[in-house]
């Protein structure tokens, strides 16, 4: 069934047409344009960091960033919201780092 909603054509699909399989998230490649733009590294000690938002540079890692999405504070890899939920290294860092609230 097709209908027009504010000038956009929509299509209703039967539920059987929707894939319900989940795929393992991929790691963010270091040569990814977004990774390069945000200076992402898998080992934060390799990054040129500065103190930010009251947190010493040496204490900034993906594991304590608000965009690192996991309930396991010690996860080696977890999805990052800045990289479309692809996996980043827990001990990594990027310029988008913001402390968890």
DSSP file (Angstrom, degrees, kcal/mol; ACC not computed):
  #  RESIDUE AA STRUCTURE BP1 BP2  ACC     N-H-->O    O-->H-N    N-H-->O    O-->H-N    TCO  KAPPA ALPHA  PHI   PSI    X-CA   Y-CA   Z-CA
    1    1 A X              0   0    0      0, 0.0    11,-2.0     0, 0.0     2,-0.4   0.000 360.0 360.0 360.0 133.1    0.0    0.0    0.0
    2    2 A X  E     +A   11   0A   0      9,-0.2     2,-0.3     7,-0.0     9,-0.2  -0.911 360.0 170.9-118.4 145.7    1.4    3.4   -0.9
    3    3 A X  E     -A   10   0A   0      7,-1.3     7,-2.3    -2,-0.4     2,-0.5  -0.969  31.3-118.4-146.9 162.2    0.3    6.8    0.4
    4    4 A X  E     -A    9   0A   0     -2,-0.3     2,-0.5     5,-0.2     5,-0.2  -0.913  25.7-177.2-106.3 126.2    1.5   10.4    0.2
    5    5 A X  E >  S-A    8   0A   0      3,-2.4     3,-2.5    -2,-0.5    -2,-0.0  -0.972  74.1 -31.0-124.4 114.7    2.4   12.1    3.5
    6    6 A X  T 3  S-     0   0    0     -2,-0.5    -1,-0.1     1,-0.3     3,-0.1   0.863 124.6 -48.6  40.3  48.9    3.4   15.7    3.2
    7    7 A X  T 3  S+     0   0    0      1,-0.2     2,-0.5     0, 0.0    -1,-0.3   0.496 115.8 114.0  79.8   3.3    4.8   15.2   -0.3
    8    8 A X  E <   -A    5   0A   0     -3,-2.5    -3,-2.4     0, 0.0     2,-0.4  -0.925  64.0-132.1-110.9 129.9    6.8   12.1    0.6
    9    9 A X  E     -A    4   0A   0     -2,-0.5     2,-0.3    -5,-0.2    -5,-0.2  -0.655  28.0-171.8 -80.4 129.2    5.9    8.7   -0.8
   10   10 A X  E     -A    3   0A   0     -7,-2.3    -7,-1.3    -2,-0.4     2,-0.4  -0.834  10.3-155.9-118.8 159.1    5.8    6.0    1.9
   11   11 A X  E     -A    2   0A   0     -2,-0.3     2,-0.5    -9,-0.2    -9,-0.2  -0.990  11.3-140.5-138.1 126.6    5.4    2.3    1.5
   12   12 A X        -     0   0    0    -11,-2.0     2,-0.4    -2,-0.4    -2,-0.0  -0.764  22.4-160.6 -86.7 126.1    4.0   -0.1    4.2
   13   13 A X        -     0   0    0     -2,-0.5     2,-0.1     2,-0.0     5,-0.1  -0.844  22.2-112.4-106.7 141.9    5.9   -3.4    4.2
   14   14 A X    >   -     0   0    0     -2,-0.4     3,-2.4     1,-0.1     4,-0.3  -0.435  33.4-113.8 -65.6 149.0    4.7   -6.7    5.7
   15   15 A X  G >  S+     0   0    0      1,-0.3     3,-1.5     2,-0.2    -1,-0.1   0.795 114.7  65.9 -57.3 -29.3    6.7   -7.6    8.8
   16   16 A X  G 3  S+     0   0    0      1,-0.3    -1,-0.3     3,-0.0    -2,-0.0   0.698  94.0  60.4 -66.8 -17.2    8.1  -10.6    7.0
   17   17 A X  G <  S+     0   0    0     -3,-2.4     2,-0.5     2,-0.1    -1,-0.3   0.566  88.1  87.7 -85.8  -8.2    9.9   -8.3    4.6
   18   18 A X  S <  S-     0   0    0     -3,-1.5     2,-0.3    -4,-0.3     0, 0.0  -0.796  80.1-128.3 -96.1 128.6   11.9   -6.7    7.4
   19   19 A X        -     0   0    0     -2,-0.5    -2,-0.1     1,-0.1    -3,-0.0  -0.584  21.0-174.1 -74.9 130.3   15.2   -8.4    8.4
   20   20 A X        +     0   0    0     -2,-0.3     2,-0.1     2,-0.1    -1,-0.1   0.315  45.7 116.1-105.9   6.1   15.4   -9.1   12.1
   21   21 A X        -     0   0    0      1,-0.0     2,-0.4     0, 0.0    -2,-0.0  -0.475  56.4-141.5 -76.1 147.3   19.0  -10.3   12.1
   22   22 A X        -     0   0    0     -2,-0.1     2,-0.4     3,-0.0    -2,-0.1  -0.853   9.2-148.1-107.7 147.0   21.5   -8.3   14.0
   23   23 A X        -     0   0    0     -2,-0.4     2,-0.1     3,-0.0     3,-0.1  -0.895  25.0-106.2-114.1 142.8   25.0   -7.8   12.8
   24   24 A X        -     0   0    0     -2,-0.4     2,-0.1     1,-0.1    -1,-0.0  -0.434  44.1-109.1 -63.7 136.9   28.1   -7.4   15.0
   25   25 A X        -     0   0    0     -2,-0.1     2,-0.2     1,-0.1    -1,-0.1  -0.393  32.6-124.9 -67.5 145.0   29.2   -3.8   15.0
   26   26 A X        -     0   0    0     -2,-0.1    61,-2.4     1,-0.1     2,-0.2  -0.622  21.9-108.5 -90.8 150.4   32.4   -3.1   13.2
   27   27 A X  B     -b   87   0B   0     -2,-0.2     2,-0.5    59,-0.2    61,-0.2  -0.491  39.1-104.2 -72.0 146.9   35.5   -1.4   14.7
   28   28 A X        -     0   0    0     59,-2.7     2,-0.1    -2,-0.2    61,-0.1  -0.625  37.4-128.3 -71.6 119.3   36.1    2.1   13.5
   29   29 A X    >   -     0   0    0     -2,-0.5     3,-1.9     1,-0.1     6,-0.2  -0.468   9.7-130.1 -69.3 141.8   39.1    1.9   11.1
   30   30 A X  T 3  S+     0   0    0      1,-0.3    -1,-0.1    -2,-0.1    10,-0.1   0.747 109.4  54.2 -64.4 -22.2   41.9    4.4   11.9
   31   31 A X  T 3  S+     0   0    0      4,-0.1    -1,-0.3     5,-0.0     2,-0.1   0.340  79.2 123.9 -94.3   7.8   41.8    5.6    8.3
   32   32 A X  S <> S-     0   0    0     -3,-1.9     4,-2.7     1,-0.1     5,-0.2  -0.449  70.7-125.0 -64.2 137.6   38.1    6.3    8.4
   33   33 A X  H  > S+     0   0    0      1,-0.2     4,-2.5     2,-0.2     5,-0.1   0.880 111.8  47.7 -54.6 -40.6   37.4   10.0    7.5
   34   34 A X  H  > S+     0   0    0      2,-0.2     4,-2.1     1,-0.2    -1,-0.2   0.902 111.2  51.1 -67.7 -39.7   35.5   10.6   10.7
   35   35 A X  H  4>S+     0   0    0     -6,-0.2     5,-2.8     1,-0.2     4,-0.2   0.912 112.6  46.2 -63.0 -42.3   38.3    8.9   12.8
   36   36 A X  H ><5S+     0   0    0     -4,-2.7     3,-1.2     3,-0.2    -2,-0.2   0.923 110.8  52.4 -65.4 -43.6   40.9   11.1   11.1
   37   37 A X  H 3<5S+     0   0    0     -4,-2.5    -1,-0.2     1,-0.3    -2,-0.2   0.862 116.7  39.2 -61.8 -35.8   38.8   14.3   11.6
   38   38 A X  T 3<5S-     0   0    0     -4,-2.1    57,-3.6    -5,-0.1    58,-0.3   0.304 109.7-122.7 -96.9   8.5   38.4   13.5   15.3
   39   39 A X  T < 5 -     0   0    0     -3,-1.2    -3,-0.2    -4,-0.2    -4,-0.1   0.851  41.9-170.9  54.4  40.0   42.1   12.3   15.6
   40   40 A X      < +     0   0    0     -5,-2.8     2,-0.3    -6,-0.2    54,-0.2  -0.386   9.7 177.6 -65.6 134.4   40.8    8.9   17.0
   41   41 A X  B     -E   93   0C   0     52,-2.4    52,-2.1    -2,-0.1     3,-0.1  -0.972  33.7-138.3-133.6 150.6   43.5    6.5   18.3
   42   42 A X  S    S+     0   0    0     -2,-0.3     2,-0.5    50,-0.2    49,-0.2   0.649  99.4  49.1 -82.2 -15.5   43.0    3.1   19.9
   43   43 A X  S >  S-     0   0    0      1,-0.1     3,-2.5    50,-0.1     4,-0.3  -0.939  72.9-157.2-126.9 107.8   45.7    4.0   22.6
   44   44 A X  G >  S+     0   0    0     47,-3.0     3,-1.7    -2,-0.5     5,-0.1   0.739  88.8  70.3 -58.4 -25.1   45.1    7.3   24.2
   45   45 A X  G 3  S+     0   0    0      1,-0.3    -1,-0.3    46,-0.3     4,-0.1   0.700  94.1  57.8 -67.7 -15.4   48.7    7.6   25.3
   46   46 A X  G <  S+     0   0    0     -3,-2.5    -1,-0.3     2,-0.1     2,-0.2   0.538  92.1  93.1 -86.7  -7.7   49.5    8.1   21.6
   47   47 A X  S <  S-     0   0    0     -3,-1.7     2,-1.2    -4,-0.3    -7,-0.0  -0.581  78.9-126.5 -91.6 148.9   47.2   11.2   21.3
   48   48 A X        +     0   0    0     -2,-0.2     2,-0.2     2,-0.0    -3,-0.1  -0.777  48.2 174.3 -88.9  93.0   48.2   14.8   21.8
   49   49 A X        -     0   0    0     -2,-1.2     2,-0.3    -5,-0.1     8,-0.1  -0.665  20.9-159.1-105.2 156.5   45.6   15.6   24.5
   50   50 A X        -     0   0    0     -2,-0.2     5,-0.1     7,-0.1    -2,-0.0  -0.934  40.2 -83.9-127.8 154.3   45.0   18.7   26.6
   51   51 A X        -     0   0    0     -2,-0.3     2,-0.4     3,-0.1     5,-0.2  -0.315  55.5-173.9 -54.2 139.6   43.1   19.1   29.9
   52   52 A X  B >   -F   55   0D   0      3,-2.3     3,-2.1     1,-0.1    47,-0.1  -0.992  53.0  -9.8-147.0 131.1   39.4   19.5   29.0
   53   53 A X  T 3  S-     0   0    0     -2,-0.4     3,-0.1     1,-0.3    -1,-0.1   0.837 128.0 -51.4  51.9  40.5   36.3   20.2   31.1
   54   54 A X  T 3  S+     0   0    0      1,-0.2     2,-0.5     0, 0.0    -1,-0.3   0.557 113.8 116.9  78.2   8.0   38.2   19.9   34.4
   55   55 A X  B <   -F   52   0D   0     -3,-2.1    -3,-2.3    -5,-0.1    -1,-0.2  -0.935  68.8-117.5-113.2 129.2   39.6   16.5   33.4
   56   56 A X    >   -     0   0    0     -2,-0.5     3,-1.7    -5,-0.2     4,-0.4  -0.317  24.2-119.9 -61.6 143.8   43.4   16.0   33.1
   57   57 A X  G >  S+     0   0    0      1,-0.3     3,-1.7     2,-0.2    -1,-0.1   0.882 113.0  57.4 -51.8 -43.5   44.5   15.0   29.6
   58   58 A X  G 3  S+     0   0    0      1,-0.3    -1,-0.3    -9,-0.1    -2,-0.1   0.694 103.6  54.5 -65.1 -18.6   46.0   11.7   30.9
   59   59 A X  G <  S+     0   0    0     -3,-1.7     2,-0.7     2,-0.0    -1,-0.3   0.442  82.9 103.3 -94.6  -0.8   42.6   10.7   32.4
   60   60 A X    <   +     0   0    0     -3,-1.7     2,-0.3    -4,-0.4    37,-0.1  -0.753  42.0 142.8 -90.2 113.8   40.7   11.1   29.1
   61   61 A X    >   -     0   0    0     -2,-0.7     3,-1.6    32,-0.1    32,-0.2  -0.946  62.8-104.6-141.1 161.8   39.9    7.7   27.5
   62   62 A X  G >  S+     0   0    0     30,-2.4     3,-2.2    27,-0.3     6,-0.3   0.872 114.4  67.6 -55.1 -38.1   36.9    6.4   25.6
   63   63 A X  G 3  S+     0   0    0     27,-2.4    -1,-0.3     1,-0.3    28,-0.1   0.747 106.8  39.0 -58.7 -24.2   35.9    4.3   28.6
   64   64 A X  G <  S+     0   0    0     -3,-1.6    36,-1.6    26,-0.2     2,-0.3   0.118  93.6 109.6-113.7  23.7   35.0    7.5   30.5
   65   65 A X  B X  S-G   99   0E   0     -3,-2.2     3,-1.4    34,-0.2    34,-0.2  -0.758  71.7-130.2 -96.9 144.0   33.5    9.4   27.6
   66   66 A X  T 3  S+     0   0    0     32,-2.9    33,-0.1    -2,-0.3    -1,-0.1   0.708 107.3  57.4 -65.1 -19.1   29.7   10.1   27.5
   67   67 A X  T 3  S+     0   0    0     31,-0.3    14,-2.4    29,-0.1     2,-0.8   0.539  80.2  97.3 -89.9  -6.8   29.6    8.8   23.9
   68   68 A X  E <   -C   80   0B   0     -3,-1.4     2,-1.0    -6,-0.3    12,-0.2  -0.755  68.4-152.7 -83.8 110.7   31.0    5.3   24.8
   69   69 A X  E     +C   79   0B   0     10,-3.2    10,-0.7    -2,-0.8     2,-0.3  -0.734  43.4 105.4-100.6  96.5   27.9    3.2   25.1
   70   70 A X        -     0   0    0     -2,-1.0     8,-0.1     8,-0.1    -2,-0.1  -0.979  58.5-142.4-160.0 155.6   28.2    0.3   27.5
   71   71 A X  S    S+     0   0    0     -2,-0.3     2,-0.9     1,-0.1     3,-0.1   0.519  88.7  83.9 -94.2  -8.3   27.2   -0.8   30.9
   72   72 A X    >   -     0   0    0      1,-0.1     3,-2.2    -3,-0.0    -1,-0.1  -0.830  63.6-165.2 -97.3 101.8   30.6   -2.5   31.4
   73   73 A X  T 3  S+     0   0    0     -2,-0.9    -1,-0.1     1,-0.3    -2,-0.0   0.705  89.8  48.9 -60.7 -19.4   33.0    0.3   32.5
   74   74 A X  T 3  S+     0   0    0     -3,-0.1    -1,-0.3     3,-0.0    16,-0.1   0.197  77.9 142.1-105.3  15.9   35.9   -2.0   31.7
   75   75 A X    <   -     0   0    0     -3,-2.2     3,-0.1     1,-0.2    15,-0.1  -0.340  45.9-148.7 -60.7 133.2   34.8   -3.0   28.2
   76   76 A X  S    S+     0   0    0      1,-0.2    14,-3.4    14,-0.1    15,-0.4   0.840  84.8  15.1 -70.5 -33.4   37.8   -3.3   25.8
   77   77 A X  E    S+ D   0  89B   0     12,-0.3     2,-0.3    13,-0.1    -1,-0.2  -0.994  72.5 159.8-140.8 142.3   35.5   -2.2   22.9
   78   78 A X  E     - D   0  88B   0     10,-1.8    10,-2.5    -2,-0.3    -8,-0.1  -0.982  44.7 -80.4-156.7 160.6   32.1   -0.6   22.8
   79   79 A X  E     -CD  69  87B   0    -10,-0.7   -10,-3.2    -2,-0.3     2,-0.5  -0.348  38.2-151.8 -64.4 143.9   29.9    1.4   20.5
   80   80 A X  E > > -CD  68  86B   0      6,-2.0     5,-2.2   -12,-0.2     3,-1.1  -0.980  11.1-148.4-119.5 128.3   30.6    5.1   20.2
   81   81 A X  G > 5S+     0   0    0    -14,-2.4     3,-0.9    -2,-0.5    -1,-0.1   0.771  98.0  61.4 -65.4 -26.0   27.8    7.5   19.3
   82   82 A X  G 3 5S+     0   0    0      1,-0.3    -1,-0.3   -15,-0.2   -14,-0.1   0.731 107.0  45.9 -72.2 -20.3   30.2    9.8   17.5
   83   83 A X  G X 5S-     0   0    0     -3,-1.1     3,-2.0     3,-0.2    -1,-0.3  -0.235 127.2 -91.4-117.0  42.7   31.0    7.0   15.0
   84   84 A X  T < 5S-     0   0    0     -3,-0.9    -3,-0.2     1,-0.3    -2,-0.1   0.833  82.0 -60.9  52.5  37.8   27.5    5.8   14.2
   85   85 A X  T 3 <S+     0   0    0     -5,-2.2    -1,-0.3     1,-0.2    -4,-0.2   0.673  96.0 146.9  64.2  20.3   27.8    3.3   17.1
   86   86 A X  E <   - D   0  80B   0     -3,-2.0    -6,-2.0    -6,-0.5    -3,-0.2  -0.458  57.9 -85.6 -75.7 162.8   30.7    1.5   15.5
   87   87 A X  E     -bD  27  79B   0    -61,-2.4   -59,-2.7    -8,-0.2     2,-0.3  -0.473  44.8-176.6 -78.6 137.6   33.2    0.0   18.0
   88   88 A X  E     - D   0  78B   0    -10,-2.5   -10,-1.8    -2,-0.2     2,-0.3  -0.906  35.3 -95.5-124.8 158.2   36.0    2.0   19.6
   89   89 A X  E >   - D   0  77B   0     -2,-0.3     3,-1.9   -12,-0.2   -27,-0.3  -0.537  24.3-135.5 -74.8 133.6   38.7    0.9   21.9
   90   90 A X  T 3  S+     0   0    0    -14,-3.4   -27,-2.4     1,-0.3   -26,-0.2   0.892 108.2  45.8 -54.8 -43.4   38.1    1.5   25.6
   91   91 A X  T 3  S+     0   0    0    -15,-0.4   -47,-3.0   -49,-0.2    -1,-0.3   0.314 100.2 101.2 -84.4  12.6   41.6    2.8   26.2
   92   92 A X    <   -     0   0    0     -3,-1.9   -30,-2.4   -49,-0.3     2,-0.3  -0.070  54.2-157.7 -83.5-172.6   41.3    5.0   23.0
   93   93 A X  B     -E   41   0C   0    -52,-2.1   -52,-2.4   -32,-0.2     2,-0.3  -0.977  10.4-176.4-161.7 152.6   40.6    8.7   22.6
   94   94 A X    >   -     0   0    0     -2,-0.3     3,-1.9   -54,-0.2   -55,-0.2  -0.960  43.9-103.1-147.2 167.3   39.3   11.2   20.1
   95   95 A X  T 3  S+     0   0    0    -57,-3.6   -56,-0.1    -2,-0.3   -57,-0.0   0.640 115.4  67.1 -66.6 -14.1   38.9   15.0   20.0
   96   96 A X  T 3  S+     0   0    0    -58,-0.3    -1,-0.3     2,-0.0   -29,-0.1   0.401  71.9 139.5 -85.2   3.7   35.2   14.6   20.6
   97   97 A X    <   +     0   0    0     -3,-1.9     2,-0.3   -32,-0.1   -35,-0.1  -0.217  23.6 172.7 -54.9 131.0   35.8   13.3   24.1
   98   98 A X        -     0   0    0    -45,-0.0   -32,-2.9   -46,-0.0   -31,-0.3  -0.994  35.6-107.4-138.1 134.0   33.4   14.6   26.8
   99   99 A X  B     -G   65   0E   0     -2,-0.3   -34,-0.2   -34,-0.2   -39,-0.0  -0.269  36.8-104.2 -63.8 146.6   33.3   13.3   30.4
  100  100 A X              0   0    0    -36,-1.6    -1,-0.1     1,-0.1   -34,-0.1  -0.389 360.0 360.0 -62.4 147.2   30.4   11.1   31.4
  101  101 A X              0   0    0     -3,-0.1    -1,-0.1   -35,-0.1    -2,-0.1   0.492 360.0 360.0 -86.3 360.0   27.9   13.1   33.6
